[in-house]
């Protein structure tokens, strides 16, 4: 279970909105200022996310909580978001390159670019359906593990 601390900002019935702060790996790295990731983190700043959580606990705004999420759900979700659209784009681009070489001029890269864009589009369509199908799936929902800080 992956854990993250947050602060309850609003409670309505059995639903709480929890604000978490995204962290960079810079805090645990020995190079700290010597890499590009630290520079980007300074420019972008600390981002905050608001997560909706169903709970049976009685919570009040301003209370610290520990959120948890299933590790396998995080891996599956990351795979769906990042890998599937890119894989479809690459498969369509490779097939476009092959078919373009057979039916069009072998040097015609425009057909490859168009088929890659079509593949990326289908990847995003698949991702939208995946998101709609799993929106209410409890595996992908964060849960409140306990009150307090990490």
C-alpha positions in Angstrom: 0.0 0.0 0.0 1.4 3.4 -1.0 0.8 6.1 1.6 0.6 9.8 1.4 -0.3 12.4 4.0 -2.9 15.1 3.3 -5.2 17.6 4.9 -9.0 17.4 4.8 -10.3 20.6 3.2 -14.0 19.8 3.0 -16.4 17.1 4.2 -19.9 16.4 2.9 -21.7 13.4 4.3 -19.5 10.3 3.7 -17.2 12.1 1.2 -14.1 14.0 2.1 -11.9 16.2 -0.1 -8.3 15.8 0.9 -5.4 18.0 -0.3 -2.1 16.4 -0.8 1.2 18.0 -1.8 3.2 16.4 -4.6 6.8 15.6 -3.6 9.9 15.4 -5.8 12.7 12.9 -5.2 15.0 15.9 -4.5 14.5 15.6 -0.7 16.1 12.2 -0.5 18.8 12.7 -3.2 22.4 13.6 -2.3 22.9 15.8 -5.4 20.0 18.1 -4.5 20.9 21.2 -6.5 23.2 19.6 -9.1 20.6 18.1 -11.4 18.0 19.3 -13.8 15.1 17.8 -11.9 15.7 20.2 -8.9 15.7 23.2 -11.3 12.4 22.1 -12.9 10.9 21.5 -9.4 11.8 25.0 -8.4 10.4 26.6 -11.5 7.2 24.5 -11.4 6.9 24.8 -7.7 5.1 22.5 -5.2 1.8 21.3 -6.8 -1.1 20.4 -4.7 -3.8 17.8 -5.6 -7.3 17.5 -4.3 -8.6 13.9 -4.0 -12.1 12.9 -3.3 -12.3 10.0 -0.8 -15.3 8.0 0.5 -15.0 7.5 4.3 -17.0 6.2 7.2 -14.8 8.2 9.7 -16.0 11.4 11.2 -13.6 14.0 9.8 -13.4 17.8 10.1 -11.8 20.3 7.8 -8.1 21.0 8.7 -7.5 17.5 10.0 -4.4 15.6 8.9 -5.0 12.1 7.4 -2.9 9.3 5.8 -4.2 8.2 2.4 -3.4 4.8 0.9 -3.6 3.4 -2.5 -3.1 -0.2 -3.8 0.3 -0.5 -5.5 -1.0 -2.8 -8.3 -3.7 -0.2 -9.1 -1.0 2.5 -9.4 1.1 0.3 -11.7 -2.0 -0.7 -13.9 -3.1 2.9 -14.0 0.3 4.2 -15.0 0.6 1.5 -17.7 -2.8 2.6 -19.0 -2.0 6.3 -19.1 1.6 6.2 -20.4 2.3 2.9 -22.2 -0.9 2.0 -24.1 -1.3 5.2 -26.1 2.4 5.2 -27.0 2.3 1.5 -28.0 -0.6 2.1 -30.2 1.1 5.1 -31.8 4.2 3.1 -32.5 2.3 0.1 -33.8 0.3 2.3 -36.2 3.5 4.1 -37.2 5.3 0.9 -38.0 2.4 -0.5 -40.0 2.1 2.9 -41.8 5.8 2.8 -42.7 5.4 -0.7 -44.0 2.2 -0.1 -45.9 3.5 3.3 -47.2 6.6 1.6 -48.6 4.4 -1.0 -50.4 1.6 1.2 -51.8 3.3 4.7 -51.9 6.8 5.9 -52.4 9.2 4.4 -49.9 10.5 7.8 -48.9 7.0 9.1 -48.1 7.1 9.8 -44.3 3.8 11.7 -44.3 1.8 8.5 -44.3 3.8 7.2 -41.4 3.2 10.4 -39.4 -0.6 10.3 -40.2 -0.9 6.7 -39.1 1.1 7.4 -35.9 -1.3 10.2 -35.1 -4.3 7.9 -35.7 -2.7 5.3 -33.4 -2.3 7.9 -30.7 -5.9 9.0 -31.2 -7.1 5.4 -30.7 -4.9 5.2 -27.6 -6.6 8.2 -26.1 -10.0 6.8 -27.0 -9.1 3.5 -25.3 -7.8 5.5 -22.3 -11.1 7.3 -22.0 -13.1 4.1 -22.1 -10.7 2.5 -19.5 -11.2 5.6 -17.3 -15.0 5.5 -17.6 -15.1 1.7 -16.9 -12.9 2.0 -13.8 -14.1 5.3 -12.4 -16.1 3.6 -9.7 -13.8 0.6 -9.2 -12.7 0.6 -5.6 -9.3 -0.7 -6.5 -8.4 2.6 -8.1 -9.8 4.8 -5.3 -7.6 6.1 -2.4 -8.7 5.2 1.1 -8.1 7.0 4.4 -5.9 4.7 6.4 -5.7 6.7 9.6 -5.7 10.2 11.1 -2.4 12.0 11.6 0.8 12.6 9.7 3.3 10.2 8.1 
